[in-house]
Amino acid sequence: MILVYRPELENPPMDKECSISFSFVGVNGRDNVQVKSGVNRDFSSEIWEKIKGYDVVSNLMKLGALRVETEEATTTSAPVSEAADSLFAMPVSQAMGLIEDSFDIDQLNKWDAGESRIRVKNAIAKRITAITEGNG
């Protein structure tokens, strides 16, 4: 199970480097689970069952700041529609979301070549760096 946390989508927006923590008191003492900003791979289904009913988790999911993905969703690449061949006609916020969700370096480079907005070009460069360094 993969848990994706994007604190910048919270209301009010949080720093992109934020994390959320959950503590449980159990038989073996106190357990602490941290959900870091970005992709949290191999997230325990057992822990998810414990926290998914919490109000804060429900609110984050409604905002889109927290989402659950399966491993299969990340191993197969979804076809990119022709509308997404260029970010030029998209509003900055929509383009930034598309960039953040992309794992395709070739597509990111194509978008970068056709883009003139500095903020979008910086987001593309940051995303490529995150993917190539294993932080994406």
C-alpha contacts under 8 A as a table, 3 or more apart, distances in Angstrom:
res1	aa1	res2	aa2	distance
1	M	41	R	6.70
1	M	42	D	5.36
1	M	43	F	5.33
1	M	44	S	6.84
1	M	45	S	6.65
1	M	68	V	7.19
1	M	69	E	6.30
1	M	70	T	5.18
1	M	71	E	6.15
2	I	39	V	6.88
2	I	40	N	5.67
2	I	41	R	4.70
2	I	42	D	5.82
2	I	43	F	5.63
2	I	68	V	5.81
2	I	69	E	5.02
2	I	70	T	5.85
2	I	71	E	6.56
3	L	35	V	7.95
3	L	39	V	6.08
3	L	40	N	5.06
3	L	41	R	6.63
3	L	43	F	6.38
3	L	66	L	7.12
3	L	67	R	5.89
3	L	68	V	4.73
3	L	69	E	6.27
4	V	37	S	7.42
4	V	38	G	5.51
4	V	39	V	4.58
4	V	40	N	5.98
4	V	65	A	7.82
4	V	66	L	5.59
4	V	67	R	5.25
4	V	68	V	6.30
4	V	69	E	7.52
5	Y	35	V	7.20
5	Y	36	K	6.80
5	Y	37	S	5.08
5	Y	38	G	5.17
5	Y	39	V	6.61
5	Y	40	N	7.78
5	Y	65	A	5.60
5	Y	66	L	4.52
5	Y	67	R	6.71
6	R	9	L	5.90
6	R	10	E	7.61
6	R	16	K	6.92
6	R	37	S	5.79
6	R	38	G	6.01
6	R	64	G	7.83
6	R	65	A	4.62
6	R	66	L	6.24
7	P	10	E	5.33
7	P	13	P	6.43
7	P	14	M	5.15
7	P	15	D	6.46
7	P	16	K	5.67
7	P	17	E	7.71
7	P	18	C	6.40
7	P	19	S	7.77
7	P	37	S	6.61
7	P	65	A	5.79
8	E	13	P	4.69
8	E	14	M	5.07
8	E	15	D	6.10
8	E	16	K	5.51
8	E	65	A	7.32
9	L	12	P	7.94
9	L	13	P	5.67
9	L	14	M	7.54
9	L	63	L	6.73
9	L	64	G	6.74
9	L	65	A	5.03
10	E	13	P	4.61
10	E	14	M	6.29
10	E	60	L	6.76
10	E	63	L	6.49
10	E	65	A	5.85
11	N	14	M	7.77
11	N	63	L	7.84
14	M	18	C	6.74
15	D	18	C	5.56
16	K	37	S	6.51
17	E	36	K	7.62
17	E	37	S	5.64
18	C	36	K	6.75
18	C	37	S	5.80
19	S	34	Q	6.72
19	S	35	V	5.53
19	S	36	K	4.36
19	S	37	S	5.50
20	I	34	Q	5.74
20	I	35	V	5.21
20	I	36	K	6.60
21	S	32	N	6.78
21	S	33	V	5.52
21	S	34	Q	4.26
21	S	35	V	6.11
22	F	32	N	5.68
22	F	33	V	5.18
22	F	34	Q	6.42
22	F	51	I	7.81
23	S	30	R	6.74
23	S	31	D	5.56
23	S	32	N	4.36
23	S	33	V	6.32
24	F	30	R	5.55
24	F	31	D	5.09
24	F	32	N	6.39
25	V	28	N	7.92
25	V	29	G	5.68
25	V	30	R	4.42
25	V	31	D	6.34
26	G	29	G	5.20
26	G	30	R	6.01
26	G	31	D	7.28
35	V	40	N	6.85
36	K	39	V	7.59
36	K	40	N	6.76
37	S	40	N	7.94
38	G	136	G	7.21
39	V	136	G	6.83
40	N	43	F	6.20
43	F	47	I	7.78
43	F	48	W	7.62
44	S	47	I	5.29
44	S	48	W	6.28
45	S	48	W	4.90
45	S	49	E	6.18
46	E	49	E	5.25
46	E	50	K	6.64
47	I	50	K	5.08
47	I	51	I	6.38
48	W	51	I	5.24
48	W	52	K	5.64
49	E	52	K	5.65
49	E	53	G	7.71
50	K	53	G	7.09
51	I	54	Y	5.49
51	I	57	V	7.00
52	K	57	V	5.95
52	K	58	S	6.94
53	G	57	V	6.95
53	G	58	S	6.77
54	Y	57	V	5.31
54	Y	58	S	6.32
55	D	58	S	5.06
55	D	59	N	6.09
56	V	59	N	5.15
56	V	60	L	6.14
57	V	60	L	5.13
57	V	61	M	6.16
57	V	66	L	7.49
58	S	61	M	5.17
58	S	62	K	6.24
59	N	62	K	5.11
59	N	63	L	6.33
60	L	63	L	5.16
60	L	64	G	6.20
60	L	65	A	5.14
60	L	66	L	5.33
61	M	64	G	4.97
61	M	65	A	5.94
61	M	66	L	4.80
61	M	67	R	5.96
62	K	65	A	7.71
63	L	66	L	7.62
64	G	67	R	6.53
69	E	73	A	6.55
69	E	74	T	7.91
70	T	73	A	5.45
70	T	74	T	7.25
71	E	74	T	5.54
71	E	75	T	6.57
72	E	75	T	5.24
72	E	76	T	6.49
73	A	76	T	5.96
73	A	77	S	7.73
74	T	77	S	6.92
80	V	84	A	6.34
80	V	85	D	7.42
81	S	84	A	5.39
81	S	85	D	6.95
82	E	85	D	5.22
83	A	86	S	6.88
84	A	87	L	6.48
85	D	107	Q	7.91
85	D	110	K	7.78
85	D	111	W	7.11
86	S	89	A	7.26
86	S	110	K	7.88
86	S	111	W	5.79
86	S	114	G	6.84
86	S	115	E	7.98
87	L	90	M	5.32
87	L	95	A	5.92
87	L	111	W	6.30
87	L	114	G	7.77
87	L	115	E	6.96
88	F	114	G	7.21
88	F	115	E	6.18
90	M	94	Q	6.26
90	M	95	A	5.89
91	P	94	Q	5.44
91	P	95	A	6.22
92	V	95	A	5.06
92	V	96	M	6.00
92	V	120	V	6.94
93	S	96	M	5.15
93	S	97	G	6.33
94	Q	97	G	5.19
94	Q	98	L	6.32
95	A	98	L	5.12
95	A	99	I	6.17
95	A	120	V	7.21
96	M	99	I	5.09
96	M	100	E	6.12
96	M	120	V	6.53
96	M	123	A	6.84
97	G	100	E	5.12
97	G	101	D	6.26
98	L	101	D	5.28
98	L	102	S	6.24
99	I	102	S	5.23
99	I	108	L	7.20
99	I	123	A	7.10
99	I	124	I	6.29
99	I	127	R	7.04
100	E	123	A	7.87
100	E	127	R	6.57
102	S	105	I	7.99
102	S	108	L	7.55
103	F	131	I	6.88
103	F	136	G	7.61
104	D	107	Q	5.37
104	D	108	L	6.30
105	I	108	L	4.96
105	I	109	N	6.14
105	I	128	I	6.19
105	I	131	I	7.83
106	D	109	N	5.14
106	D	110	K	6.32
107	Q	110	K	5.03
107	Q	111	W	6.23
108	L	111	W	5.09
108	L	112	D	6.12
108	L	124	I	6.24
108	L	128	I	7.22
109	N	112	D	4.93
109	N	113	A	6.20
109	N	124	I	7.81
110	K	113	A	5.21
110	K	114	G	6.61
111	W	114	G	5.41
111	W	115	E	6.11
111	W	124	I	7.94
112	D	115	E	5.14
112	D	121	K	5.85
112	D	124	I	6.55
115	E	120	V	7.36
115	E	121	K	6.59
116	S	120	V	7.90
116	S	121	K	7.12
117	R	120	V	5.46
117	R	121	K	6.19
118	I	121	K	5.04
118	I	122	N	6.02
119	R	122	N	5.18
119	R	123	A	6.25
120	V	123	A	5.02
120	V	124	I	6.22
121	K	124	I	5.10
121	K	125	A	6.25
122	N	125	A	5.11
122	N	126	K	6.09
123	A	126	K	5.07
123	A	127	R	6.07
124	I	127	R	5.10
124	I	128	I	6.19
125	A	128	I	5.21
125	A	129	T	6.22
126	K	129	T	5.12
126	K	130	A	6.16
127	R	130	A	4.99
127	R	131	I	6.21
127	R	136	G	7.31
128	I	131	I	5.19
128	I	132	T	6.12
129	T	132	T	5.22
129	T	133	E	5.96
130	A	133	E	5.33
130	A	134	G	6.09
130	A	135	N	4.70
130	A	136	G	4.87
131	I	134	G	5.24
131	I	135	N	5.84
131	I	136	G	4.54
132	T	135	N	7.65
132	T	136	G	7.90
133	E	136	G	7.75
